[in-house]
Amino acid sequence: MNVRPDRFSPARAFSALVVEDDRDLAGALVRGLREAGFLARSAATALDGLRAVARDAPDVVVLDLGLPDLDGGEALRMLRGASDVPVVVATARGDELRIVQLLNNGADDYLVKPFSVAQLVARLGAVLRRTHRPGDGGPRVLAVGGLRVDLARREASLDGHPVPLNRKEFDLLAYLAENPDRVITRQELVAAVWGRPHTGREQSVDVHVSWLRRKLGETAAEPRYLTTVRGVGFRLTAPTTG
């Protein structure tokens, strides 16, 4: 394993929790993350990881799927029920259907073993840049018609009513609201929101767009804000009046 990672240099030190039962691997990852500037620690079981998240509120979690006490997918669901912390899952298999399921269940990214510390640092950096947007001296609130997206608070409202969104739904809506009236391709959304190359068989975008539409009270057949441009992507536009 490469233990000389590129250094991640944010404005402040981010904390990372590595949930991994292999002691040697966990130690190497923690050392590598610390060398890269993270405040890193590890937990050997899913339950210890859940306790650490509740107690320490890390900025990002690296979650191994092959844990001794709980299936990784179940651990992810429990974690998502208790916290909005970004999660990068580590899996020994590059099974596309399994990976899509994990992403749809709340994972922010994934790595297939074996991977280098440098690759992990790059993935964590990309996730943190998406989920911890730098402030500009005050809260940034994007407005598209009656839709408001507060980037600092990570909250959205429609016509004055809160819109409950999970992490990925918020990131998707925020990116669309930052680019109103512009057609955003699936490739661009995968790169900007999911932080990985488009494979041509991407299901996560369409699934999350469907969930987002439902929470905005519209459908693909009768859109108000979120329009599908067939064969290209999606566009967020304020509804016309009159």
NUMI-982217 format. One record per residue: z, x, y of N, C-alpha, C, O in turn; chain. Coordinates in steps of 0.001 Angstrom, whole numbers. Example, Ala and Ser with C-alpha at 12.3 -4.5 7.8 and 13.67 -1.06 7.14 Angstrom:
! residues 2
      n.w      n.u      n.v     ca.w     ca.u     ca.v      c.w      c.u      c.v      o.w      o.u      o.v  kette
     7800    13190    -5690     7800    12300    -4500     7800    13200    -3300     8465    14236    -3319      A
     7080    12850    -2250     7140    13670    -1060     7870    12900       30     8039    13409     1138      A
//
This chain:
! residues 242
      n.w      n.u      n.v     ca.w     ca.u     ca.v      c.w      c.u      c.v      o.w      o.u      o.v  kette
        0      845    -1204        0        0        0        0      871     1240      712     1873     1297      A
     -776      504     2215     -812     1217     3484      470      928     4256      755     -232     4556      A
     1236     1941     4578     2484     1747     5310     2403     2344     6709     3431     2613     7330      A
     1183     2554     7208      998     3028     8583      142     2022     9325    -1039     2264     9574      A
      750      868     9686      -13     -212    10296     -353       73    11744      306      874    12407      A
    -1401     -602    12231    -1654     -593    13660     -488    -1304    14341       47    -2280    13815      A
     -109     -819    15485     1052    -1396    16157      652    -2663    16890     -361    -2701    17588      A
     1469    -3708    16720     1297    -4956    17459     2167    -4853    18697     3371    -4625    18580      A
     1585    -5016    19893     2324    -4736    21127     2363    -5946    22049     1658    -5981    23058      A
     3188    -6945    21709     3348    -8093    22601     4285    -7757    23747     4838    -6659    23811      A
     4461    -8724    24660     5348    -8499    25795     6807    -8411    25353     7622    -7808    26051      A
     7150    -8998    24213     8503    -8893    23688     8417    -8685    22184     7371    -8927    21583      A
     9507    -8239    21571     9523    -8031    20123     9657    -9375    19415    10582   -10136    19699      A
     8756    -9667    18511     8829   -10887    17720     9603   -10616    16431     9581    -9508    15896      A
    10280   -11643    15949    11022   -11519    14701    10216   -12118    13557     9585   -13165    13705      A
    10247   -11439    12412     9498   -11885    11232    10425   -11924    10029    11224   -11011     9820      A
    10315   -12985     9240    11062   -13115     7992    10080   -13036     6835     9130   -13816     6772      A
    10301   -12098     5917     9470   -11938     4735    10215   -12550     3555    11275   -12055     3173      A
     9674   -13622     2969    10294   -14267     1812     9524   -13792      584     8436   -14286      289      A
    10100   -12834     -122     9420   -12147    -1225    10475   -11673    -2225    11442   -11017    -1837      A
    10295   -12003    -3524    11305   -11645    -4517    11122   -10236    -5080    12053    -9694    -5675      A
     9950    -9633    -4906     9728    -8262    -5354    10389    -7319    -4335     9914    -7170    -3209      A
    11498    -6686    -4757    12287    -5898    -3816    11495    -4747    -3212    11590    -4489    -2012      A
    10711    -4053    -4039     9939    -2915    -3533     8900    -3363    -2511     8738    -2747    -1458      A
     8193    -4454    -2843     7172    -4969    -1927     7808    -5469     -638     7319    -5180      453      A
     8902    -6222     -763     9579    -6730      436    10039    -5578     1323     9905    -5639     2546      A
    10586    -4520      702    11039    -3375     1481     9904    -2695     2216    10048    -2308     3375      A
     8757    -2546     1529     7601    -1899     2165     7078    -2740     3326     6718    -2202     4373      A
     7037    -4059     3141     6547    -4928     4213     7487    -4912     5412     7038    -4842     6556      A
     8792    -4978     5150     9760    -4960     6253     9676    -3640     7014     9684    -3632     8245      A
     9596    -2517     6283     9481    -1222     6963     8206    -1157     7795     8228     -704     8940      A
     7098    -1610     7219     5835    -1572     7949     5851    -2450     9184     5324    -2066    10229      A
     6458    -3639     9073     6534    -4542    10225     7424    -3954    11317     7130    -4090    12505      A
     8503    -3306    10916     9377    -2671    11915     8652    -1539    12627     8796    -1372    13838      A
     7871     -755    11877     7092      320    12497     6067     -246    13474     5695      409    14448      A
     5615    -1467    13204     4622    -2098    14082     5254    -2802    15269     4541    -3354    16107      A
     6595    -2796    15359     7254    -3370    16525     7919    -4701    16298     8449    -5286    17243      A
     7913    -5207    15068     8567    -6480    14770    10050    -6254    14466    10449    -5177    14022      A
    10845    -7275    14710    12212    -7338    14202    12124    -8052    12865    12027    -9279    12827      A
    12156    -7309    11771    11846    -7868    10457    13037    -7789     9508    13828    -6847     9540      A
    13134    -8819     8658    14110    -8836     7584    13495    -9611     6434    12418   -10191     6572      A
    14191    -9621     5283    13613   -10288     4117    14617   -11205     3453    15822   -11101     3680      A
    14101   -12110     2626    14889   -12992     1771    14210   -13007      419    12982   -12984      344      A
    14999   -13047     -667    14436   -12899    -2008    14130   -14219    -2693    13453   -14224    -3722      A
    14604   -15338    -2160    14346   -16645    -2766    13940   -17643    -1692    14158   -17413     -502      A
    13351   -18749    -2120    12946   -19783    -1175    14159   -20368     -453    14114   -20582      759      A
    15239   -20626    -1187    16421   -21220     -569    17066   -20261      431    17519   -20684     1495      A
    17108   -18974       93    17623   -17993     1057    16725   -17933     2287    17205   -17779     3410      A
    15416   -18057     2068    14488   -18069     3190    14700   -19268     4096    14681   -19137     5320      A
    14901   -20439     3497    15143   -21651     4282    16431   -21522     5088    16494   -21935     6246      A
    17453   -20947     4467    18718   -20744     5192    18524   -19770     6360    19067   -19969     7447      A
    17742   -18718     6114    17506   -17722     7166    16725   -18315     8333    16990   -17989     9490      A
    15762   -19186     8032    15006   -19844     9103    15925   -20717     9941    15858   -20700    11170      A
    16791   -21486     9267    17711   -22366     9988    18711   -21566    10820    19073   -21970    11925      A
    19157   -20424    10279    20187   -19629    10946    19628   -18748    12052    20202   -18672    13139      A
    18496   -18075    11778    18004   -17031    12676    16812   -17440    13534    16491   -16759    14508      A
    16148   -18549    13182    14974   -19023    13930    13966   -17910    14189    13707   -17585    15348      A
    13386   -17311    13139    12391   -16254    13344    11143   -16792    14025    10898   -17998    14035      A
    10358   -15887    14592     9119   -16292    15258     7997   -16565    14267     7083   -17334    14564      A
     8055   -15940    13084     6998   -16127    12088     7582   -15826    10709     8490   -15006    10571      A
     7045   -16503     9687     7501   -16325     8315     6326   -15906     7443     5239   -16475     7540      A
     6548   -14907     6588     5594   -14539     5540     6173   -15081     4235     7231   -14633     3793      A
     5488   -16038     3619     6030   -16752     2465     5227   -16448     1208     4061   -16826     1100      A
     5863   -15757      254     5238   -15521    -1048     5256   -16815    -1845     6232   -17564    -1788      A
     4196   -17085    -2581     4125   -18335    -3346     4745   -18221    -4735     5044   -19237    -5363      A
     4939   -17000    -5217     5477   -16807    -6559     6955   -16531    -6556     7382   -15491    -7058      A
     7763   -17433    -6004     9207   -17216    -5893     9928   -17725    -7139     9431   -18628    -7812      A
    11098   -17156    -7453    11758   -17510    -8709    12430   -18874    -8726    12604   -19453    -9798      A
    12814   -19405    -7567    13596   -20639    -7567    12794   -21882    -7232    13128   -22972    -7696      A
    11741   -21743    -6434    10929   -22896    -6034     9465   -22515    -6013     9115   -21380    -5690      A
     8611   -23461    -6357     7179   -23272    -6175     6904   -23055    -4693     7514   -23694    -3835      A
     5972   -22139    -4402     5687   -21825    -3015     5225   -23016    -2198     5566   -23138    -1021      A
     4440   -23905    -2825     3986   -25100    -2117     5138   -26008    -1753     5168   -26575     -661      A
     6099   -26151    -2676     7283   -26968    -2399     8133   -26318    -1314     8663   -27006     -442      A
     8263   -24991    -1367     9011   -24281     -327     8369   -24485     1041     9066   -24658     2041      A
     7032   -24463     1080     6328   -24690     2343     6601   -26088     2872     6832   -26262     4068      A
     6576   -27102     1986     6837   -28470     2428     8263   -28610     2962     8488   -29276     3973      A
     9221   -27984     2283    10603   -28043     2760    10753   -27336     4095    11467   -27806     4981      A
    10080   -26207     4234    10139   -25461     5487     9534   -26264     6627    10082   -26301     7729      A
     8403   -26904     6360     7751   -27697     7392     8578   -28916     7784     8487   -29397     8914      A
     9384   -29413     6848    10240   -30547     7177    11406   -30164     8076    12022   -31024     8705      A
    11706   -28866     8136    12870   -28422     8894    12528   -27600    10125    13364   -27458    11018      A
    11306   -27050    10194    10988   -26115    11271     9504   -26129    11590     8667   -26466    10753      A
     9201   -25750    12833     7817   -25636    13289     7372   -24176    13306     6331   -23865    13887      A
     8132   -23271    12685     7824   -21841    12709     6466   -21572    12063     6165   -22171    11030      A
     5636   -20694    12631     4365   -20337    11991     4612   -19683    10630     5539   -18888    10473      A
     3775   -20026     9652     3936   -19518     8290     2618   -18926     7805     1578   -19583     7849      A
     2672   -17682     7343     1544   -17038     6679     1919   -16926     5205     2896   -16260     4865      A
     1143   -17578     4317     1471   -17544     2895      762   -16366     2234     -362   -16012     2587      A
     1453   -15773     1267      892   -14674      487      704   -15167     -944     1661   -15614    -1577      A
     -508   -15088    -1451     -816   -15611    -2774    -1512   -14550    -3608    -2229   -13698    -3083      A
    -1292   -14612    -4911    -1937   -13661    -5814    -3324   -14118    -6216    -4081   -13347    -6807      A
    -3676   -15374    -5902    -4973   -15905    -6295    -5727   -16419    -5071    -5148   -17061    -4195      A
    -7029   -16127    -5026    -7853   -16611    -3930    -8501   -17940    -4262    -9688   -18130    -3999      A
    -7740   -18867    -4839    -8238   -20179    -5236    -8485   -21019    -3982    -7540   -21368    -3274      A
    -9745   -21344    -3705   -10082   -22011    -2448    -9405   -23364    -2301    -8891   -23682    -1229      A
    -9396   -24181    -3379    -8780   -25500    -3287    -7289   -25387    -3013    -6740   -26161    -2229      A
    -6633   -24427    -3655    -5203   -24211    -3440    -4942   -23766    -2008    -4002   -24238    -1368      A
    -5773   -22861    -1508    -5594   -22365     -146    -5802   -23490      869    -5036   -23613     1825      A
    -6834   -24310      666    -7082   -25441     1568    -5889   -26385     1561    -5472   -26871     2612      A
    -5337   -26649      373    -4169   -27522      267    -2988   -26958     1054    -2306   -27691     1770      A
    -2749   -25653      917    -1641   -25024     1637    -1844   -25086     3151     -902   -25350     3898      A
    -3071   -24843     3595    -3359   -24923     5028    -3171   -26345     5537    -2655   -26557     6634      A
    -3589   -27308     4743    -3418   -28703     5144    -1961   -29134     5116    -1574   -30074     5810      A
    -1144   -28443     4310      282   -28772     4220     1119   -28030     5250     2345   -28149     5254      A
      471   -27264     6125     1218   -26683     7228     1207   -25178     7347     1767   -24639     8301      A
      575   -24461     6390      469   -23010     6548     -471   -22690     7703    -1452   -23400     7927      A
     -173   -21625     8431    -1009   -21233     9572    -2090   -20236     9184    -3115   -20140     9859      A
    -1873   -19500     8112    -2860   -18531     7635    -2437   -18104     6240    -1393   -18528     5745      A
    -3248   -17264     5606    -2925   -16810     4260    -3452   -15396     4048    -4355   -14936     4748      A
    -2867   -14723     3069    -3320   -13412     2623    -3333   -13413     1107    -2426   -13953      473      A
    -4363   -12806      520    -4455   -12688     -930    -4017   -11285    -1330    -4537   -10297     -811      A
    -3055   -11197    -2258    -2580    -9906    -2744    -3647    -9220    -3583    -4418    -9890    -4271      A
    -3702    -7878    -3534    -2889    -6988    -2696    -3446    -6896    -1285    -4657    -7002    -1088      A
    -2580    -6701     -308    -3029    -6527     1074    -2220    -5402     1702    -1121    -5079     1252      A
    -2780    -4816     2742    -2097    -3711     3427    -1173    -4257     4503    -1326    -5394     4950      A
     -220    -3442     4912      653    -3817     6014     -168    -3991     7298      115    -4866     8116      A
    -1184    -3147     7458    -2034    -3260     8651    -2712    -4626     8713    -2817    -5227     9783      A
    -3171    -5112     7558    -3805    -6436     7530    -2780    -7515     7846    -3080    -8455     8581      A
    -1577    -7392     7302     -521    -8364     7590     -185    -8370     9073      -58    -9436     9676      A
      -40    -7187     9667      266    -7105    11097     -824    -7783    11925     -527    -8490    12889      A
    -2085    -7566    11549    -3193    -8186    12286    -3147    -9704    12172    -3362   -10406    13160      A
    -2868   -10215    10978    -2796   -11667    10790    -1627   -12264    11557    -1769   -13305    12199      A
     -467   -11610    11494      695   -12119    12223      432   -12085    13724      797   -13014    14445      A
     -200   -11012    14192     -519   -10932    15614    -1429   -12065    16053    -1229   -12653    17117      A
    -2444   -12377    15226    -3373   -13469    15566    -2656   -14804    15592    -2883   -15614    16491      A
    -1783   -15045    14605    -1029   -16304    14566     -120   -16421    15776      -48   -17483    16394      A
      573   -15347    16121     1499   -15391    17254      776   -15548    18583     1287   -16198    19495      A
     -413   -14955    18699    -1172   -15147    19944    -1603   -16599    20098    -1687   -17109    21215      A
    -1878   -17267    18977    -2270   -18677    19057    -1093   -19586    19350    -1236   -20585    20055      A
       75   -19245    18810     1216   -20155    18893     2200   -19816    19989     3057   -20640    20308      A
     2113   -18625    20585     2975   -18237    21694     2085   -17833    22862     1856   -16649    23109      A
     1593   -18831    23569      703   -18566    24696     1518   -18032    25869     2568   -18587    26191      A
     1047   -16953    26519     1800   -16414    27652     1824   -17375    28821      836   -18054    29099      A
     2962   -17432    29507     3072   -18310    30658     2369   -17739    31874     2061   -16548    31926      A
     2123   -18583    32836     1460   -18124    34056     2331   -18430    35270     1832   -18747    36350      A
     3649   -18328    35067     4559   -18585    36172     5083   -19999    36168     5919   -20332    37007      A
     4641   -20834    35280     5098   -22209    35206     4418   -22894    34055     3497   -22334    33459      A
     4851   -24105    33724     4260   -24800    32587     2798   -25147    32847     2432   -25559    33947      A
     1972   -24977    31827      569   -25338    31933      372   -26688    31258      661   -26848    30072      A
     -115   -27643    32013     -371   -28976    31477    -1851   -29272    31643    -2367   -29292    32760      A
    -2525   -29501    30536    -3933   -29837    30555    -4083   -31354    30588    -3340   -32066    29912      A
    -5031   -31847    31364    -5249   -33286    31487    -6704   -33613    31200    -7614   -33025    31785      A
    -6912   -34556    30296    -8245   -35095    30005    -8092   -36606    29982    -7598   -37166    29003      A
    -8514   -37277    31061    -8266   -38705    31168    -6771   -38972    31150    -6013   -38345    31890      A
    -6346   -39904    30302    -4923   -40215    30180    -4188   -39328    29194    -3013   -39558    28907      A
    -4867   -38319    28674    -4281   -37400    27707    -3687   -36201    28439    -4353   -35589    29274      A
    -2439   -35867    28130    -1762   -34717    28710    -1309   -33799    27584     -716   -34243    26601      A
    -1599   -32500    27747    -1213   -31508    26751     -405   -30426    27461     -952   -29654    28248      A
      891   -30369    27184     1794   -29410    27800     1873   -28181    26899     2512   -28222    25847      A
     1225   -27084    27308     1164   -25891    26475     2510   -25194    26367     2824   -24616    25327      A
     3313   -25241    27430     4612   -24561    27402     5587   -25278    26476     6300   -24634    25707      A
     5622   -26588    26544     6541   -27378    25710     5950   -27737    24352     6653   -28221    23465      A
     4633   -27490    24199     3933   -27876    22973     4128   -29371    22703     4513   -29784    21609      A
     3849   -30164    23740     3974   -31608    23646     2697   -32256    24182     2032   -31721    25070      A
     2375   -33416    23622     1200   -34168    24077     1592   -35618    24314     2485   -36153    23658      A
      908   -36239    25261     1133   -37663    25512     -194   -38323    25836    -1119   -37677    26327      A
     -278   -39603    25561    -1480   -40380    25836    -1071   -41622    26595     -316   -42453    26090      A
    -1579   -41744    27821    -1237   -42877    28693      276   -43024    28833      806   -44135    28856      A
      960   -41884    28925     2405   -41880    29140     3238   -41988    27879     4465   -41932    27957      A
     2613   -42141    26715     3349   -42284    25462     3234   -40989    24650     2137   -40447    24510      A
     4349   -40489    24117     4301   -39250    23326     3387   -39387    22113     3336   -40435    21469      A
     2670   -38311    21815     1830   -38252    20612     2455   -37207    19681     2386   -36012    19967      A
     3063   -37641    18571     3691   -36673    17663     2640   -35888    16891     1822   -36473    16180      A
     2660   -34570    17028     1668   -33709    16388     2364   -32600    15614     3389   -32076    16051      A
     1799   -32244    14456     2302   -31055    13788     1694   -29825    14460      875   -29946    15371      A
     2103   -28641    14002     1681   -27414    14687      168   -27275    14764     -375   -26999    15834      A
     -511   -27463    13651    -1948   -27235    13638    -2685   -28304    14440    -3673   -28002    15110      A
    -2214   -29554    14378    -2826   -30613    15180    -2697   -30292    16669    -3636   -30500    17437      A
    -1523   -29783    17074    -1348   -29438    18482    -2278   -28305    18876    -2929   -28371    19919      A
    -2349   -27259    18049    -3228   -26129    18366    -4679   -26576    18493    -5403   -26114    19375      A
    -5100   -27476    17611    -6467   -27997    17653    -6701   -28784    18931    -7700   -28575    19619      A
    -5775   -29696    19254    -5924   -30497    20466    -5898   -29616    21705    -6673   -29830    22637      A
    -5002   -28619    21722    -4898   -27742    22887    -6202   -26984    23123    -6652   -26846    24260      A
    -6805   -26493    22035    -8057   -25740    22207    -9169   -26656    22724    -9944   -26261    23595      A
    -9248   -27870    22192   -10257   -28816    22673   -10003   -29197    24127   -10942   -29337    24911      A
    -8711   -29368    24490    -8388   -29755    25866    -8637   -28615    26846    -8872   -28853    28030      A
    -8587   -27382    26359    -8916   -26239    27210   -10417   -26117    27445   -10862   -25387    28331      A
   -11191   -26840    26640   -12655   -26800    26738   -13222   -28213    26797   -14051   -28572    25960      A
   -12795   -29028    27769   -13239   -30422    27804   -14734   -30537    28078   -15326   -29706    28766      A
   -15323   -31582    27524   -16743   -31908    27735   -17689   -30879    27130   -18897   -30948    27353      A
   -17162   -29931    26372   -18013   -28937    25720   -17996   -29156    24213   -16939   -29397    23630      A
   -19150   -29074    23591   -19220   -29211    22143   -18691   -27925    21509   -19220   -26840    21747      A
   -17641   -28062    20699   -17023   -26929    20022   -17452   -26958    18561   -17210   -27945    17866      A
   -18073   -25908    18096   -18549   -25873    16719   -17376   -25704    15752   -16302   -25236    16131      A
   -17603   -26092    14505   -16588   -25876    13471   -16281   -24382    13326   -15128   -23996    13130      A
   -17313   -23551    13422   -17105   -22103    13318   -16151   -21610    14394   -15261   -20805    14118      A
   -16334   -22094    15631   -15470   -21661    16727   -14045   -22145    16520   -13096   -21411    16793      A
   -13883   -23384    16036   -12536   -23913    15803   -11816   -23143    14704   -10628   -22846    14826      A
   -12533   -22821    13634   -11918   -22062    12548   -11448   -20710    13064   -10350   -20267    12726      A
   -12268   -20048    13881   -11903   -18734    14407   -10749   -18831    15400    -9830   -18012    15360      A
   -10786   -19829    16296    -9804   -19911    17375    -8478   -20500    16923    -7420   -20042    17355      A
    -8520   -21509    16059    -7303   -22224    15677    -6725   -21720    14359    -5508   -21627    14195      A
    -7619   -21396    13419    -7159   -20917    12113    -7193   -19390    12010    -6587   -18813    11107      A
    -7901   -18740    12934    -7896   -17287    12983    -8582   -16600    11830    -8140   -15539    11391      A
    -9666   -17191    11325   -10378   -16550    10221   -11856   -16919    10303   -12206   -17862    11014      A
   -12725   -16213     9605   -14150   -16521     9640   -14451   -17860     8965   -13750   -18282     8045      A
   -15489   -18502     9436   -15951   -19751     8843   -16687   -19450     7539   -17557   -18580     7505      A
   -16344   -20166     6467   -16942   -19900     5153   -18138   -20793     4850   -18876   -20536     3898      A
   -18338   -21833     5645   -19404   -22788     5354   -18948   -23910     4453   -19674   -24882     4243      A
   -17719   -23777     3906   -17172   -24832     3048   -15804   -25264     3580   -14924   -25675     2823      A
   -15654   -25161     4887   -14365   -25405     5519   -14031   -26890     5544   -14806   -27691     6066      A
   -12874   -27266     4979   -12427   -28652     4989   -11295   -28886     5976   -11073   -30016     6412      A
   -10581   -27829     6328    -9389   -27984     7161    -9707   -28613     8509    -8952   -29460     8986      A
   -10816   -28212     9134   -11157   -28739    10453   -11341   -30249    10392   -10753   -30974    11194      A
   -12139   -30727     9464   -12419   -32156     9388   -11169   -32960     9046   -10968   -34055     9571      A
   -10330   -32417     8166    -9084   -33098     7813    -8189   -33224     9039    -7664   -34302     9317      A
    -8012   -32128     9773    -7129   -32166    10932    -7711   -32994    12075    -6962   -33638    12809      A
    -9018   -32989    12236    -9638   -33855    13244    -9385   -35314    12892    -9100   -36125    13773      A
    -9489   -35651    11616    -9226   -37018    11175    -7789   -37428    11479    -7539   -38526    11977      A
    -6836   -36526    11171    -5427   -36822    11474    -5210   -36956    12974    -4481   -37840    13425      A
    -5844   -36078    13748    -5684   -36113    15196    -6238   -37414    15766    -5616   -38029    16632      A
    -7394   -37828    15287    -7976   -39091    15746    -7023   -40262    15490    -6825   -41122    16347      A
    -6439   -40270    14292    -5534   -41362    13939    -4366   -41427    14913    -3946   -42515    15308      A
    -3840   -40265    15301    -2699   -40242    16205    -3092   -40577    17642    -2252   -40984    18445      A
    -4371   -40402    17957    -4871   -40804    19282    -5303   -42265    19293    -5744   -42775    20323      A
    -5180   -42943    18149    -5495   -44364    18068    -6973   -44674    18066    -7394   -45703    18593      A
    -7775   -43785    17472    -9208   -44021    17432    -9758   -43634    16073    -9033   -43119    15221      A
   -11041   -43884    15875   -11714   -43539    14623   -13018   -42824    14927   -13485   -42819    16067      A
   -13603   -42220    13900   -14893   -41557    14088   -15969   -42560    14476   -16876   -42238    15244      A
   -15870   -43780    13945   -16861   -44812    14258   -16700   -45355    15669   -17677   -45750    16306      A
   -15447   -45372    16162   -15165   -45882    17503   -14295   -44877    18261   -13107   -45119    18474      A
   -14882   -43756    18665   -14097   -42727    19369   -13867   -43086    20825   -14691   -43758    21445      A
   -12746   -42637    21367   -12478   -42738    22804   -12507   -41352    23441   -13187   -41133    24443      A
   -11767   -40425    22854   -11666   -39073    23385   -12419   -38046    22541   -13084   -37158    23074      A
   -12307   -38177    21231   -12784   -37131    20328   -14065   -37577    19628   -14042   -38424    18735      A
   -15173   -36990    20051   -16491   -37386    19553   -17034   -36329    18596   -16927   -35128    18845      A
   -17619   -36800    17499   -18309   -35902    16574   -19752   -35738    17000   -20453   -36726    17219      A
   -20200   -34511    17118   -21608   -34226    17377   -22197   -33793    16041   -21970   -32675    15578      A
   -22947   -34683    15439   -23378   -34509    14053   -24071   -33165    13833   -24980   -32784    14570      A
   -23619   -32467    12808   -24226   -31199    12444   -23815   -30028    13309   -24248   -28900    13073      A
   -22968   -30283    14329   -22579   -29206    15241   -21061   -29035    15277   -20539   -27998    14870      A
   -20358   -30057    15766   -18914   -29929    15900   -18310   -31123    16606   -18641   -32268    16300      A
   -17409   -30854    17567   -16642   -31921    18201   -16536   -31676    19704   -16651   -30548    20183      A
   -16311   -32777    20432   -16176   -32685    21891   -15050   -33604    22332   -14977   -34755    21900      A
   -14166   -33093    23199   -13093   -33890    23782   -13489   -34273    25205   -13696   -33403    26051      A
   -13594   -35571    25465   -14080   -36068    26742   -13246   -37256    27169   -12873   -38078    26332      A
   -12943   -37366    28461   -12236   -38525    28953   -13097   -39769    28781   -14298   -39715    29045      A
   -12531   -40872    28352   -13332   -42094    28159   -13876   -42609    29491   -13231   -42493    30534      A
   -15055   -43169    29428   -15645   -43748    30630   -15017   -45102    30900   -14582   -45788    29975      A
   -14969   -45483    32157   -14393   -46774    32544   -15455   -47603    33229   -16457   -47109    33746      A
   -15180   -48872    33202   -16107   -49788    33883   -17235   -50120    33040   -18112   -50879    33452      A
//
